[in-house]
Amino acid sequence: MCTGNSCRSILAEATFNHPAPANWHAMSGQQPAAGYVHPRSLALLAREGIATTGYHSKSWDNL
């Protein structure tokens, strides 16, 4: 969990999901959700070759 689900937890979620087996999937959320992913988080993931498609800030109510 991170404040707003916009940075650290998105990084953790994407980093786990990148090499994870097909039937494993990490999810993250926070209440309240910020409503955006920090651009530097997306840039870091892209630089490391980790897909950023589909990642968004979400409330834990949606999990």
All heavy atoms as a GROMACS GRO file, in nm:
protein
  474
    1MET      N    1   0.082  -0.118   0.000
    1MET     CA    2   0.000   0.000   0.000
    1MET      C    3   0.087   0.125   0.000
    1MET      O    4   0.190   0.128   0.063
    1MET     CB    5  -0.088   0.004   0.125
    1MET     CG    6  -0.182  -0.109   0.138
    1MET     SD    7  -0.324  -0.078   0.035
    1MET     CE    8  -0.418  -0.222   0.072
    2CYS      N    9   0.044   0.222  -0.072
    2CYS     CA   10   0.108   0.353  -0.067
    2CYS      C   11   0.001   0.459  -0.075
    2CYS      O   12  -0.111   0.432  -0.115
    2CYS     CB   13   0.211   0.369  -0.178
    2CYS     SG   14   0.147   0.397  -0.344
    3THR      N   15   0.033   0.578  -0.035
    3THR     CA   16  -0.065   0.685  -0.034
    3THR      C   17  -0.115   0.710  -0.175
    3THR      O   18  -0.039   0.743  -0.263
    3THR     CB   19  -0.002   0.813   0.023
    3THR    OG1   20   0.048   0.783   0.152
    3THR    CG2   21  -0.103   0.924   0.031
    4GLY      N   22  -0.242   0.688  -0.196
    4GLY     CA   23  -0.305   0.718  -0.323
    4GLY      C   24  -0.291   0.612  -0.431
    4GLY      O   25  -0.347   0.626  -0.538
    5ASN      N   26  -0.215   0.506  -0.407
    5ASN     CA   27  -0.194   0.402  -0.507
    5ASN      C   28  -0.147   0.464  -0.638
    5ASN      O   29  -0.203   0.440  -0.744
    5ASN     CB   30  -0.321   0.318  -0.526
    5ASN     CG   31  -0.299   0.195  -0.611
    5ASN    OD1   32  -0.364   0.178  -0.713
    5ASN    ND2   33  -0.208   0.109  -0.573
    6SER      N   34  -0.043   0.545  -0.630
    6SER     CA   35   0.004   0.615  -0.749
    6SER      C   36   0.152   0.595  -0.778
    6SER      O   37   0.198   0.634  -0.884
    6SER     CB   38  -0.023   0.765  -0.737
    6SER     OG   39   0.049   0.818  -0.628
    7CYS      N   40   0.226   0.533  -0.686
    7CYS     CA   41   0.370   0.522  -0.707
    7CYS      C   42   0.424   0.388  -0.659
    7CYS      O   43   0.438   0.295  -0.738
    7CYS     CB   44   0.441   0.638  -0.638
    7CYS     SG   45   0.616   0.647  -0.674
    8ARG      N   46   0.457   0.376  -0.531
    8ARG     CA   47   0.526   0.258  -0.480
    8ARG      C   48   0.449   0.128  -0.500
    8ARG      O   49   0.507   0.028  -0.544
    8ARG     CB   50   0.558   0.273  -0.331
    8ARG     CG   51   0.659   0.381  -0.303
    8ARG     CD   52   0.669   0.405  -0.156
    8ARG     NE   53   0.538   0.456  -0.112
    8ARG     CZ   54   0.517   0.521   0.000
    8ARG    NH1   55   0.615   0.541   0.083
    8ARG    NH2   56   0.397   0.565   0.031
    9SER      N   57   0.321   0.128  -0.470
    9SER     CA   58   0.246   0.003  -0.485
    9SER      C   59   0.226  -0.034  -0.631
    9SER      O   60   0.225  -0.152  -0.666
    9SER     CB   61   0.112   0.010  -0.410
    9SER     OG   62   0.036   0.119  -0.454
   10ILE      N   63   0.215   0.064  -0.719
   10ILE     CA   64   0.209   0.036  -0.862
   10ILE      C   65   0.341  -0.024  -0.909
   10ILE      O   66   0.344  -0.119  -0.988
   10ILE     CB   67   0.175   0.164  -0.942
   10ILE    CG1   68   0.037   0.216  -0.907
   10ILE    CG2   69   0.191   0.140  -1.092
   10ILE    CD1   70  -0.079   0.132  -0.955
   11LEU      N   71   0.453   0.031  -0.861
   11LEU     CA   72   0.584  -0.025  -0.896
   11LEU      C   73   0.596  -0.170  -0.849
   11LEU      O   74   0.643  -0.256  -0.923
   11LEU     CB   75   0.697   0.059  -0.834
   11LEU     CG   76   0.718   0.198  -0.893
   11LEU    CD1   77   0.817   0.276  -0.807
   11LEU    CD2   78   0.766   0.189  -1.037
   12ALA      N   79   0.552  -0.197  -0.727
   12ALA     CA   80   0.558  -0.333  -0.673
   12ALA      C   81   0.468  -0.427  -0.752
   12ALA      O   82   0.508  -0.540  -0.787
   12ALA     CB   83   0.520  -0.334  -0.526
   13GLU      N   84   0.348  -0.383  -0.782
   13GLU     CA   85   0.252  -0.464  -0.857
   13GLU      C   86   0.309  -0.501  -0.995
   13GLU      O   87   0.310  -0.618  -1.035
   13GLU     CB   88   0.122  -0.385  -0.873
   13GLU     CG   89   0.013  -0.455  -0.948
   13GLU     CD   90  -0.112  -0.369  -0.960
   13GLU    OE1   91  -0.121  -0.259  -0.902
   13GLU    OE2   92  -0.204  -0.414  -1.032
   14ALA      N   93   0.359  -0.402  -1.067
   14ALA     CA   94   0.412  -0.426  -1.202
   14ALA      C   95   0.539  -0.509  -1.198
   14ALA      O   96   0.559  -0.597  -1.283
   14ALA     CB   97   0.438  -0.293  -1.272
   15THR      N   98   0.626  -0.484  -1.101
   15THR     CA   99   0.751  -0.559  -1.090
   15THR      C  100   0.724  -0.705  -1.058
   15THR      O  101   0.790  -0.794  -1.112
   15THR     CB  102   0.841  -0.495  -0.982
   15THR    OG1  103   0.867  -0.360  -1.020
   15THR    CG2  104   0.971  -0.570  -0.969
   16PHE      N  105   0.626  -0.733  -0.974
   16PHE     CA  106   0.588  -0.871  -0.945
   16PHE      C  107   0.526  -0.938  -1.067
   16PHE      O  108   0.560  -1.050  -1.102
   16PHE     CB  109   0.489  -0.878  -0.828
   16PHE     CG  110   0.444  -1.018  -0.799
   16PHE    CD1  111   0.515  -1.098  -0.712
   16PHE    CD2  112   0.331  -1.071  -0.860
   16PHE    CE1  113   0.474  -1.229  -0.686
   16PHE    CE2  114   0.289  -1.201  -0.836
   16PHE     CZ  115   0.362  -1.280  -0.748
   17ASN      N  116   0.434  -0.868  -1.132
   17ASN     CA  117   0.360  -0.928  -1.243
   17ASN      C  118   0.446  -0.953  -1.365
   17ASN      O  119   0.416  -1.042  -1.446
   17ASN     CB  120   0.240  -0.840  -1.280
   17ASN     CG  121   0.131  -0.846  -1.176
   17ASN    OD1  122   0.120  -0.941  -1.101
   17ASN    ND2  123   0.050  -0.742  -1.170
   18HIS      N  124   0.552  -0.877  -1.382
   18HIS     CA  125   0.637  -0.890  -1.502
   18HIS      C  126   0.689  -1.033  -1.520
   18HIS      O  127   0.670  -1.090  -1.627
   18HIS     CB  128   0.750  -0.788  -1.495
   18HIS     CG  129   0.842  -0.792  -1.612
   18HIS    ND1  130   0.803  -0.758  -1.739
   18HIS    CD2  131   0.972  -0.827  -1.621
   18HIS    CE1  132   0.906  -0.772  -1.822
   18HIS    NE2  133   1.009  -0.813  -1.752
   19PRO      N  134   0.753  -1.094  -1.419
   19PRO     CA  135   0.803  -1.230  -1.439
   19PRO      C  136   0.712  -1.339  -1.380
   19PRO      O  137   0.746  -1.456  -1.383
   19PRO     CB  138   0.936  -1.228  -1.363
   19PRO     CG  139   0.907  -1.141  -1.246
   19PRO     CD  140   0.813  -1.034  -1.301
   20ALA      N  141   0.597  -1.301  -1.327
   20ALA     CA  142   0.512  -1.396  -1.255
   20ALA      C  143   0.452  -1.501  -1.349
   20ALA      O  144   0.426  -1.473  -1.466
   20ALA     CB  145   0.399  -1.322  -1.184
   21PRO      N  146   0.430  -1.622  -1.297
   21PRO     CA  147   0.362  -1.724  -1.377
   21PRO      C  148   0.223  -1.676  -1.420
   21PRO      O  149   0.165  -1.588  -1.356
   21PRO     CB  150   0.348  -1.842  -1.279
   21PRO     CG  151   0.450  -1.818  -1.173
   21PRO     CD  152   0.465  -1.669  -1.163
   22ALA      N  153   0.171  -1.733  -1.525
   22ALA     CA  154   0.045  -1.688  -1.585
   22ALA      C  155  -0.072  -1.686  -1.486
   22ALA      O  156  -0.160  -1.603  -1.495
   22ALA     CB  157   0.011  -1.774  -1.704
   23ASN      N  158  -0.074  -1.777  -1.391
   23ASN     CA  159  -0.188  -1.783  -1.299
   23ASN      C  160  -0.166  -1.704  -1.170
   23ASN      O  161  -0.245  -1.714  -1.077
   23ASN     CB  162  -0.224  -1.929  -1.268
   23ASN     CG  163  -0.108  -2.004  -1.207
   23ASN    OD1  164   0.007  -1.962  -1.219
   23ASN    ND2  165  -0.135  -2.116  -1.143
   24TRP      N  166  -0.060  -1.626  -1.162
   24TRP     CA  167  -0.033  -1.540  -1.047
   24TRP      C  168  -0.047  -1.395  -1.092
   24TRP      O  169   0.000  -1.357  -1.199
   24TRP     CB  170   0.109  -1.561  -0.997
   24TRP     CG  171   0.134  -1.691  -0.930
   24TRP    CD1  172   0.090  -1.814  -0.969
   24TRP    CD2  173   0.211  -1.711  -0.813
   24TRP    NE1  174   0.135  -1.909  -0.883
   24TRP    CE2  175   0.211  -1.849  -0.786
   24TRP    CE3  176   0.282  -1.627  -0.730
   24TRP    CZ2  177   0.278  -1.903  -0.678
   24TRP    CZ3  178   0.349  -1.682  -0.622
   24TRP    CH2  179   0.345  -1.818  -0.596
   25HIS      N  180  -0.110  -1.312  -1.007
   25HIS     CA  181  -0.128  -1.172  -1.044
   25HIS      C  182  -0.139  -1.087  -0.919
   25HIS      O  183  -0.229  -1.107  -0.837
   25HIS     CB  184  -0.255  -1.156  -1.129
   25HIS     CG  185  -0.274  -1.019  -1.183
   25HIS    ND1  186  -0.202  -0.969  -1.289
   25HIS    CD2  187  -0.356  -0.920  -1.142
   25HIS    CE1  188  -0.240  -0.845  -1.312
   25HIS    NE2  189  -0.333  -0.813  -1.224
   26ALA      N  190  -0.045  -0.995  -0.903
   26ALA     CA  191  -0.050  -0.901  -0.790
   26ALA      C  192  -0.146  -0.788  -0.822
   26ALA      O  193  -0.162  -0.749  -0.937
   26ALA     CB  194   0.089  -0.844  -0.763
   27MET      N  195  -0.210  -0.737  -0.717
   27MET     CA  196  -0.298  -0.620  -0.731
   27MET      C  197  -0.267  -0.526  -0.616
   27MET      O  198  -0.225  -0.569  -0.509
   27MET     CB  199  -0.444  -0.662  -0.726
   27MET     CG  200  -0.483  -0.756  -0.838
   27MET     SD  201  -0.658  -0.797  -0.850
   27MET     CE  202  -0.710  -0.821  -0.684
   28SER      N  203  -0.288  -0.399  -0.640
   28SER     CA  204  -0.265  -0.301  -0.534
   28SER      C  205  -0.382  -0.203  -0.531
   28SER      O  206  -0.454  -0.187  -0.630
   28SER     CB  207  -0.134  -0.226  -0.556
   28SER     OG  208  -0.138  -0.150  -0.675
   29GLY      N  209  -0.398  -0.137  -0.418
   29GLY     CA  210  -0.504  -0.039  -0.405
   29GLY      C  211  -0.482   0.046  -0.282
   29GLY      O  212  -0.399   0.013  -0.197
   30GLN      N  213  -0.554   0.153  -0.271
   30GLN     CA  214  -0.546   0.243  -0.157
   30GLN      C  215  -0.676   0.319  -0.146
   30GLN      O  216  -0.745   0.340  -0.245
   30GLN     CB  217  -0.429   0.341  -0.174
   30GLN     CG  218  -0.410   0.438  -0.060
   30GLN     CD  219  -0.378   0.372   0.072
   30GLN    OE1  220  -0.316   0.268   0.077
   30GLN    NE2  221  -0.420   0.433   0.181
   31GLN      N  222  -0.710   0.358  -0.027
   31GLN     CA  223  -0.829   0.438  -0.005
   31GLN      C  224  -0.787   0.568   0.061
   31GLN      O  225  -0.730   0.564   0.170
   31GLN     CB  226  -0.928   0.363   0.085
   31GLN     CG  227  -1.058   0.430   0.107
   31GLN     CD  228  -1.138   0.447  -0.021
   31GLN    OE1  229  -1.123   0.373  -0.115
   31GLN    NE2  230  -1.219   0.549  -0.025
   32PRO      N  231  -0.805   0.682   0.000
   32PRO     CA  232  -0.863   0.702  -0.133
   32PRO      C  233  -0.756   0.687  -0.241
   32PRO      O  234  -0.638   0.713  -0.217
   32PRO     CB  235  -0.914   0.845  -0.128
   32PRO     CG  236  -0.819   0.915  -0.035
   32PRO     CD  237  -0.780   0.810   0.068
   33ALA      N  238  -0.797   0.649  -0.359
   33ALA     CA  239  -0.706   0.638  -0.473
   33ALA      C  240  -0.679   0.777  -0.529
   33ALA      O  241  -0.768   0.863  -0.530
   33ALA     CB  242  -0.769   0.550  -0.581
   34ALA      N  243  -0.556   0.798  -0.574
   34ALA     CA  244  -0.518   0.929  -0.628
   34ALA      C  245  -0.584   0.956  -0.763
   34ALA      O  246  -0.607   1.071  -0.799
   34ALA     CB  247  -0.367   0.937  -0.643
   35GLY      N  248  -0.612   0.850  -0.838
   35GLY     CA  249  -0.674   0.868  -0.967
   35GLY      C  250  -0.575   0.879  -1.082
   35GLY      O  251  -0.615   0.899  -1.196
   36TYR      N  252  -0.446   0.868  -1.052
   36TYR     CA  253  -0.344   0.873  -1.157
   36TYR      C  254  -0.222   0.795  -1.109
   36TYR      O  255  -0.205   0.773  -0.989
   36TYR     CB  256  -0.303   1.018  -1.186
   36TYR     CG  257  -0.229   1.084  -1.071
   36TYR    CD1  258  -0.091   1.082  -1.065
   36TYR    CD2  259  -0.299   1.142  -0.965
   36TYR    CE1  260  -0.024   1.137  -0.957
   36TYR    CE2  261  -0.233   1.197  -0.858
   36TYR     CZ  262  -0.094   1.195  -0.854
   36TYR     OH  263  -0.028   1.249  -0.747
   37VAL      N  264  -0.140   0.752  -1.202
   37VAL     CA  265  -0.010   0.691  -1.169
   37VAL      C  266   0.095   0.797  -1.194
   37VAL      O  267   0.094   0.864  -1.298
   37VAL     CB  268   0.017   0.566  -1.255
   37VAL    CG1  269   0.154   0.508  -1.223
   37VAL    CG2  270  -0.091   0.461  -1.232
   38HIS      N  271   0.185   0.814  -1.100
   38HIS     CA  272   0.289   0.915  -1.113
   38HIS      C  273   0.369   0.890  -1.241
   38HIS      O  274   0.414   0.777  -1.266
   38HIS     CB  275   0.381   0.911  -0.991
   38HIS     CG  276   0.466   1.033  -0.978
   38HIS    ND1  277   0.572   1.057  -1.060
   38HIS    CD2  278   0.456   1.138  -0.893
   38HIS    CE1  279   0.628   1.172  -1.027
   38HIS    NE2  280   0.558   1.223  -0.925
   39PRO      N  281   0.388   0.991  -1.323
   39PRO     CA  282   0.460   0.973  -1.450
   39PRO      C  283   0.601   0.916  -1.435
   39PRO      O  284   0.647   0.841  -1.520
   39PRO     CB  285   0.465   1.115  -1.508
   39PRO     CG  286   0.356   1.190  -1.440
   39PRO     CD  287   0.339   1.126  -1.306
   40ARG      N  288   0.668   0.949  -1.326
   40ARG     CA  289   0.804   0.896  -1.308
   40ARG      C  290   0.800   0.746  -1.278
   40ARG      O  291   0.894   0.674  -1.312
   40ARG     CB  292   0.876   0.973  -1.198
   40ARG     CG  293   0.905   1.117  -1.245
   40ARG     CD  294   0.973   1.199  -1.141
   40ARG     NE  295   1.114   1.161  -1.134
   40ARG     CZ  296   1.197   1.213  -1.046
   40ARG    NH1  297   1.157   1.303  -0.959
   40ARG    NH2  298   1.323   1.174  -1.045
   41SER      N  299   0.694   0.698  -1.216
   41SER     CA  300   0.679   0.554  -1.194
   41SER      C  301   0.665   0.483  -1.328
   41SER      O  302   0.728   0.380  -1.352
   41SER     CB  303   0.557   0.524  -1.107
   41SER     OG  304   0.575   0.575  -0.979
   42LEU      N  305   0.580   0.537  -1.414
   42LEU     CA  306   0.562   0.478  -1.546
   42LEU      C  307   0.691   0.483  -1.627
   42LEU      O  308   0.725   0.386  -1.697
   42LEU     CB  309   0.449   0.549  -1.622
   42LEU     CG  310   0.310   0.535  -1.560
   42LEU    CD1  311   0.211   0.623  -1.634
   42LEU    CD2  312   0.266   0.390  -1.558
   43ALA      N  313   0.764   0.593  -1.617
   43ALA     CA  314   0.891   0.606  -1.689
   43ALA      C  315   0.993   0.503  -1.640
   43ALA      O  316   1.065   0.443  -1.720
   43ALA     CB  317   0.946   0.748  -1.674
   44LEU      N  318   0.999   0.482  -1.509
   44LEU     CA  319   1.092   0.384  -1.453
   44LEU      C  320   1.058   0.244  -1.501
   44LEU      O  321   1.146   0.168  -1.543
   44LEU     CB  322   1.091   0.389  -1.300
   44LEU     CG  323   1.172   0.282  -1.228
   44LEU    CD1  324   1.320   0.293  -1.262
   44LEU    CD2  325   1.151   0.290  -1.079
   45LEU      N  326   0.931   0.208  -1.496
   45LEU     CA  327   0.891   0.075  -1.543
   45LEU      C  328   0.925   0.057  -1.690
   45LEU      O  329   0.981  -0.046  -1.730
   45LEU     CB  330   0.741   0.055  -1.521
   45LEU     CG  331   0.696   0.043  -1.376
   45LEU    CD1  332   0.544   0.051  -1.366
   45LEU    CD2  333   0.748  -0.084  -1.312
   46ALA      N  334   0.895   0.156  -1.772
   46ALA     CA  335   0.926   0.148  -1.915
   46ALA      C  336   1.076   0.135  -1.938
   46ALA      O  337   1.120   0.055  -2.022
   46ALA     CB  338   0.870   0.269  -1.988
   47ARG      N  339   1.155   0.210  -1.863
   47ARG     CA  340   1.301   0.204  -1.878
   47ARG      C  341   1.354   0.066  -1.845
   47ARG      O  342   1.450   0.019  -1.906
   47ARG     CB  343   1.366   0.310  -1.788
   47ARG     CG  344   1.516   0.320  -1.811
   47ARG     CD  345   1.580   0.429  -1.728
   47ARG     NE  346   1.583   0.389  -1.588
   47ARG     CZ  347   1.559   0.469  -1.486
   47ARG    NH1  348   1.528   0.596  -1.505
   47ARG    NH2  349   1.564   0.424  -1.363
   48GLU      N  350   1.288  -0.004  -1.751
   48GLU     CA  351   1.331  -0.138  -1.711
   48GLU      C  352   1.270  -0.247  -1.798
   48GLU      O  353   1.292  -0.365  -1.773
   48GLU     CB  354   1.296  -0.162  -1.564
   48GLU     CG  355   1.371  -0.072  -1.468
   48GLU     CD  356   1.522  -0.089  -1.477
   48GLU    OE1  357   1.570  -0.204  -1.485
   48GLU    OE2  358   1.593   0.014  -1.478
   49GLY      N  359   1.192  -0.207  -1.898
   49GLY     CA  360   1.133  -0.305  -1.989
   49GLY      C  361   1.010  -0.373  -1.934
   49GLY      O  362   0.971  -0.481  -1.980
   50ILE      N  363   0.946  -0.312  -1.837
   50ILE     CA  364   0.825  -0.367  -1.776
   50ILE      C  365   0.705  -0.294  -1.835
   50ILE      O  366   0.699  -0.171  -1.834
   50ILE     CB  367   0.829  -0.352  -1.623
   50ILE    CG1  368   0.948  -0.430  -1.566
   50ILE    CG2  369   0.699  -0.398  -1.560
   50ILE    CD1  370   0.973  -0.410  -1.418
   51ALA      N  371   0.609  -0.369  -1.886
   51ALA     CA  372   0.491  -0.311  -1.949
   51ALA      C  373   0.415  -0.224  -1.850
   51ALA      O  374   0.402  -0.259  -1.732
   51ALA     CB  375   0.401  -0.420  -2.003
   52THR      N  376   0.362  -0.113  -1.897
   52THR     CA  377   0.286  -0.022  -1.812
   52THR      C  378   0.137  -0.020  -1.849
   52THR      O  379   0.058   0.043  -1.780
   52THR     CB  380   0.341   0.121  -1.823
   52THR    OG1  381   0.332   0.164  -1.959
   52THR    CG2  382   0.486   0.127  -1.777
   53THR      N  383   0.101  -0.091  -1.952
   53THR     CA  384  -0.038  -0.092  -1.998
   53THR      C  385  -0.130  -0.152  -1.891
   53THR      O  386  -0.100  -0.258  -1.835
   53THR     CB  387  -0.051  -0.174  -2.127
   53THR    OG1  388   0.037  -0.119  -2.225
   53THR    CG2  389  -0.193  -0.174  -2.179
   54GLY      N  390  -0.238  -0.084  -1.865
   54GLY     CA  391  -0.339  -0.136  -1.773
   54GLY      C  392  -0.320  -0.098  -1.628
   54GLY      O  393  -0.409  -0.119  -1.546
   55TYR      N  394  -0.206  -0.042  -1.593
   55TYR     CA  395  -0.185  -0.002  -1.454
   55TYR      C  396  -0.248   0.134  -1.430
   55TYR      O  397  -0.230   0.227  -1.507
   55TYR     CB  398  -0.036  -0.001  -1.418
   55TYR     CG  399   0.020  -0.140  -1.410
   55TYR    CD1  400   0.099  -0.191  -1.511
   55TYR    CD2  401  -0.011  -0.222  -1.303
   55TYR    CE1  402   0.147  -0.321  -1.506
   55TYR    CE2  403   0.036  -0.351  -1.297
   55TYR     CZ  404   0.115  -0.400  -1.398
   55TYR     OH  405   0.162  -0.529  -1.392
   56HIS      N  406  -0.327   0.142  -1.323
   56HIS     CA  407  -0.393   0.266  -1.288
   56HIS      C  408  -0.413   0.270  -1.137
   56HIS      O  409  -0.411   0.167  -1.071
   56HIS     CB  410  -0.526   0.279  -1.362
   56HIS     CG  411  -0.624   0.170  -1.329
   56HIS    ND1  412  -0.614   0.044  -1.384
   56HIS    CD2  413  -0.730   0.168  -1.248
   56HIS    CE1  414  -0.712  -0.032  -1.336
   56HIS    NE2  415  -0.784   0.041  -1.253
   57SER      N  416  -0.429   0.389  -1.086
   57SER     CA  417  -0.455   0.407  -0.944
   57SER      C  418  -0.596   0.356  -0.914
   57SER      O  419  -0.691   0.393  -0.981
   57SER     CB  420  -0.443   0.555  -0.909
   57SER     OG  421  -0.480   0.578  -0.776
   58LYS      N  422  -0.607   0.269  -0.813
   58LYS     CA  423  -0.738   0.213  -0.782
   58LYS      C  424  -0.762   0.206  -0.631
   58LYS      O  425  -0.669   0.194  -0.554
   58LYS     CB  426  -0.756   0.076  -0.845
   58LYS     CG  427  -0.641  -0.017  -0.832
   58LYS     CD  428  -0.642  -0.126  -0.937
   58LYS     CE  429  -0.513  -0.202  -0.932
   58LYS     NZ  430  -0.395  -0.123  -0.955
   59SER      N  431  -0.887   0.215  -0.597
   59SER     CA  432  -0.928   0.205  -0.458
   59SER      C  433  -0.927   0.058  -0.416
   59SER      O  434  -0.954  -0.030  -0.498
   59SER     CB  435  -1.070   0.261  -0.443
   59SER     OG  436  -1.123   0.227  -0.318
   60TRP      N  437  -0.900   0.032  -0.290
   60TRP     CA  438  -0.904  -0.107  -0.244
   60TRP      C  439  -1.047  -0.158  -0.245
   60TRP      O  440  -1.070  -0.279  -0.240
   60TRP     CB  441  -0.837  -0.126  -0.110
   60TRP     CG  442  -0.892  -0.047   0.006
   60TRP    CD1  443  -1.021  -0.015   0.032
   60TRP    CD2  444  -0.817   0.009   0.112
   60TRP    NE1  445  -1.034   0.056   0.145
   60TRP    CE2  446  -0.909   0.073   0.200
   60TRP    CE3  447  -0.684   0.012   0.145
   60TRP    CZ2  448  -0.870   0.139   0.314
   60TRP    CZ3  449  -0.646   0.077   0.261
   60TRP    CH2  450  -0.738   0.139   0.343
   61ASP      N  451  -1.145  -0.070  -0.256
   61ASP     CA  452  -1.285  -0.113  -0.270
   61ASP      C  453  -1.306  -0.190  -0.400
   61ASP      O  454  -1.398  -0.270  -0.411
   61ASP     CB  455  -1.380   0.006  -0.266
   61ASP     CG  456  -1.382   0.074  -0.131
   61ASP    OD1  457  -1.348   0.009  -0.029
   61ASP    OD2  458  -1.416   0.194  -0.127
   62ASN      N  459  -1.223  -0.164  -0.501
   62ASN     CA  460  -1.234  -0.230  -0.631
   62ASN      C  461  -1.160  -0.363  -0.638
   62ASN      O  462  -1.163  -0.428  -0.741
   62ASN     CB  463  -1.184  -0.137  -0.742
   62ASN     CG  464  -1.265  -0.011  -0.751
   62ASN    OD1  465  -1.384  -0.011  -0.721
   62ASN    ND2  466  -1.202   0.097  -0.790
   63LEU      N  467  -1.092  -0.399  -0.530
   63LEU     CA  468  -1.018  -0.525  -0.531
   63LEU      C  469  -1.106  -0.633  -0.477
   63LEU      O  470  -1.088  -0.744  -0.477
   63LEU     CB  471  -0.889  -0.512  -0.448
   63LEU     CG  472  -0.794  -0.402  -0.491
   63LEU    CD1  473  -0.675  -0.397  -0.397
   63LEU    CD2  474  -0.748  -0.420  -0.633
   0.00000   0.00000   0.00000
